[in-house]
């Protein structure tokens, strides 16, 4: 939100001009292109937009506000929620983020689905680098392996984390379908040996836990395998 304002916090007007056509009066929603009614993803995009509007209406009502429609409405909601601060500055009232940034559940009334999605996102963020490091063990010196024999303790030493963190990384990879294990990892002691298997038919070198999407298509973050 603050790209281009690294040194001086923006006013509402400056922020609006930077992030939306129409400035503060511009829509805060990513609306489907009205000139492309045959877009195959249009129905899915409209359904996602409806869900987002419903959630925003719930958040806004929590602070006695109407559903945000414009950038100015959205800024007002974020200020009311304590996510942004408005403070007097030389050029007028400026916006700055609250530090530390509050968790969504601390400022908005999340439903069960949103709470679960947030928990999954936080878990993936916590274990993203570790899961990539575990996948990297299948390509020692550039040689692709389909199976490794290991233990929680060995994995922990290999990825530079403790045993429980290594366990959670493996469980994440199993849940996402990147790996299978010959034992129930949830109950194994740190010294117990087991085997991990990876299907090398999948050409994607990144574990699903660190895959993300952007409007331009799939992108990856983390540590890829060696080619």
C-alpha positions as CSV (number, residue, x, y, z in Angstrom):
1,X,0.0,0.0,0.0
2,X,2.9,2.4,0.7
3,X,5.0,1.8,-2.4
4,X,6.5,5.1,-3.4
5,X,5.9,6.6,0.1
6,X,8.9,5.0,1.9
7,X,10.1,8.3,3.4
8,X,6.9,10.3,3.8
9,X,3.6,8.8,4.8
10,X,0.8,9.7,2.3
11,X,-2.3,11.7,2.8
12,X,-5.6,10.1,1.9
13,X,-5.6,11.9,-1.4
14,X,-2.0,10.8,-2.3
15,X,-2.8,7.2,-1.4
16,X,-6.0,7.2,-3.5
17,X,-4.2,8.6,-6.5
18,X,-1.5,6.0,-6.3
19,X,-3.7,2.9,-6.0
20,X,-6.9,3.4,-7.9
21,X,-8.3,5.0,-11.0
22,X,-10.4,7.8,-9.8
23,X,-8.5,8.3,-6.6
24,X,-10.3,8.2,-3.3
25,X,-13.6,8.0,-5.2
26,X,-12.5,5.0,-7.2
27,X,-13.8,1.5,-6.5
28,X,-12.0,-0.5,-3.9
29,X,-13.2,-3.7,-5.6
30,X,-11.5,-5.7,-8.4
31,X,-14.5,-5.7,-10.7
32,X,-14.9,-8.0,-13.7
33,X,-14.2,-6.5,-17.1
34,X,-17.6,-5.3,-18.5
35,X,-16.1,-5.5,-22.0
36,X,-15.3,-9.2,-21.7
37,X,-18.6,-11.0,-20.9
38,X,-17.3,-14.2,-22.4
39,X,-14.4,-14.5,-20.0
40,X,-14.4,-18.2,-18.9
41,X,-13.4,-17.1,-15.3
42,X,-16.1,-14.5,-15.1
43,X,-18.6,-16.6,-13.1
44,X,-15.9,-17.6,-10.6
45,X,-14.7,-14.0,-10.3
46,X,-18.2,-12.7,-9.7
47,X,-18.9,-15.4,-7.0
48,X,-15.6,-14.4,-5.3
49,X,-16.5,-10.8,-5.4
50,X,-19.9,-11.5,-3.8
51,X,-18.2,-13.4,-1.0
52,X,-15.7,-10.5,-0.5
53,X,-18.5,-7.9,-0.4
54,X,-20.4,-10.0,2.2
55,X,-17.3,-10.2,4.4
56,X,-16.6,-6.5,4.0
57,X,-20.2,-5.7,4.9
58,X,-19.8,-7.8,8.1
59,X,-16.5,-6.1,9.0
60,X,-17.9,-2.6,8.4
61,X,-21.1,-3.2,10.4
62,X,-18.9,-4.2,13.3
63,X,-17.7,-0.5,13.4
64,X,-21.1,1.0,12.5
65,X,-20.1,1.6,8.8
66,X,-21.7,0.9,5.5
67,X,-20.1,-1.7,3.1
68,X,-17.1,0.0,1.6
69,X,-17.4,0.8,-2.1
70,X,-14.7,3.4,-2.7
71,X,-11.0,3.6,-1.7
72,X,-12.0,6.3,0.8
73,X,-14.6,4.0,2.3
74,X,-11.9,1.3,2.7
75,X,-9.4,3.7,4.3
76,X,-12.1,4.8,6.7
77,X,-12.8,1.2,7.7
78,X,-9.1,0.4,8.2
79,X,-8.7,3.5,10.4
80,X,-11.8,2.5,12.4
81,X,-10.4,-1.0,12.9
82,X,-7.0,0.3,14.1
83,X,-5.1,-1.0,11.1
84,X,-4.2,2.5,9.9
85,X,-3.5,5.7,11.9
86,X,-4.3,9.2,10.7
87,X,-2.0,11.7,12.2
88,X,-1.4,15.5,11.5
89,X,1.6,16.1,9.2
90,X,3.1,19.1,7.4
91,X,1.1,18.3,4.2
92,X,-2.1,17.5,6.2
93,X,-3.4,14.4,7.8
94,X,-1.3,11.5,6.8
95,X,-1.8,7.7,7.0
96,X,0.6,5.2,8.5
97,X,0.2,1.5,9.4
98,X,-0.1,0.5,13.0
99,X,2.9,-1.4,14.3
100,X,2.8,-4.3,15.0
101,X,0.2,-4.9,12.4
102,X,-2.8,-6.5,14.2
103,X,-4.0,-9.9,13.2
104,X,-7.2,-9.9,11.2
105,X,-9.1,-11.8,13.9
106,X,-8.2,-9.2,16.5
107,X,-9.9,-6.4,14.5
108,X,-12.6,-8.1,12.4
109,X,-15.4,-10.6,13.2
110,X,-14.1,-13.5,11.2
111,X,-16.4,-16.5,10.5
112,X,-15.2,-20.1,11.0
113,X,-14.1,-20.5,7.3
114,X,-12.0,-17.3,7.5
115,X,-10.4,-18.3,10.8
116,X,-9.5,-21.7,9.3
117,X,-8.1,-20.0,6.2
118,X,-6.0,-17.6,8.3
119,X,-4.7,-20.5,10.4
120,X,-3.7,-22.4,7.3
121,X,-2.0,-19.3,5.8
122,X,0.0,-18.7,9.0
123,X,1.0,-22.4,9.2
124,X,2.2,-22.3,5.6
125,X,4.1,-19.1,6.2
126,X,5.8,-20.6,9.3
127,X,6.8,-23.8,7.5
128,X,7.4,-22.6,4.0
129,X,11.2,-22.5,4.1
130,X,11.4,-25.7,6.0
131,X,9.2,-27.6,3.5
132,X,11.4,-26.3,0.7
133,X,14.5,-27.5,2.5
134,X,12.9,-31.0,3.0
135,X,12.1,-31.2,-0.7
136,X,15.7,-30.2,-1.4
137,X,16.9,-33.4,0.3
138,X,15.5,-35.3,-2.7
139,X,18.1,-33.8,-5.0
140,X,21.5,-34.2,-3.3
141,X,24.2,-33.0,-5.6
142,X,21.7,-32.6,-8.4
143,X,20.7,-36.3,-8.4
144,X,16.9,-36.8,-8.2
145,X,15.7,-39.3,-5.7
146,X,12.3,-40.8,-5.3
147,X,12.8,-41.9,-1.7
148,X,14.9,-41.1,1.3
149,X,15.4,-42.9,4.6
150,X,15.4,-40.5,7.6
151,X,14.1,-39.6,11.0
152,X,12.6,-36.5,12.6
153,X,16.0,-35.8,14.3
154,X,17.9,-36.1,11.0
155,X,15.5,-33.8,9.2
156,X,15.7,-31.2,12.0
157,X,19.4,-31.1,11.7
158,X,19.3,-31.0,7.9
159,X,16.9,-28.0,7.8
160,X,18.3,-26.2,10.8
161,X,15.2,-26.4,13.0
162,X,13.9,-28.4,16.0
163,X,12.3,-31.8,15.8
164,X,8.8,-30.5,16.1
165,X,9.2,-28.0,13.4
166,X,10.6,-30.7,11.1
167,X,7.6,-32.9,12.0
168,X,5.2,-30.1,11.0
169,X,7.0,-29.5,7.7
170,X,6.7,-33.2,6.8
171,X,3.0,-33.3,7.8
172,X,2.4,-30.2,5.6
173,X,4.1,-31.9,2.6
174,X,2.1,-35.1,3.2
175,X,-1.2,-33.1,3.5
176,X,-0.4,-31.3,0.2
177,X,0.4,-34.5,-1.6
178,X,4.1,-33.7,-2.2
179,X,5.3,-36.7,-0.1
180,X,4.1,-40.0,1.4
181,X,5.6,-41.6,4.5
182,X,5.9,-45.3,5.5
183,X,4.9,-44.5,9.1
184,X,2.6,-42.2,11.0
185,X,4.8,-39.1,11.4
186,X,2.5,-37.6,14.1
187,X,3.4,-40.3,16.6
188,X,7.1,-41.1,15.7
189,X,9.8,-40.2,18.2
190,X,12.7,-38.1,16.9
191,X,15.1,-41.1,16.6
192,X,12.6,-43.5,14.8
193,X,13.6,-44.1,11.2
194,X,11.1,-44.0,8.3
195,X,11.0,-43.5,4.6
196,X,9.7,-40.5,2.6
197,X,8.6,-41.0,-1.0
198,X,8.2,-38.3,-3.6
199,X,6.6,-38.8,-7.0
200,X,9.1,-37.5,-9.5
201,X,6.5,-37.4,-12.3
202,X,5.5,-34.0,-11.0
203,X,7.8,-31.6,-12.9
204,X,7.1,-28.7,-10.4
205,X,10.2,-28.5,-8.1
206,X,8.4,-26.5,-5.4
207,X,6.3,-28.0,-2.6
208,X,2.6,-27.0,-2.7
209,X,3.1,-25.3,0.7
210,X,5.1,-22.5,-0.9
211,X,3.1,-22.1,-4.2
212,X,1.2,-18.9,-4.7
213,X,-0.9,-17.4,-7.4
214,X,-0.9,-13.9,-8.8
215,X,-3.1,-12.3,-11.5
216,X,-0.3,-13.2,-14.0
217,X,-0.4,-16.9,-13.1
218,X,1.5,-19.2,-10.7
219,X,4.6,-18.0,-9.0
220,X,6.9,-19.6,-6.5
221,X,8.6,-18.5,-3.4
222,X,11.2,-20.4,-1.4
223,X,14.0,-22.8,-2.4
224,X,13.6,-24.7,-5.7
225,X,15.2,-28.1,-6.4
226,X,18.4,-28.2,-8.4
227,X,17.6,-28.8,-12.1
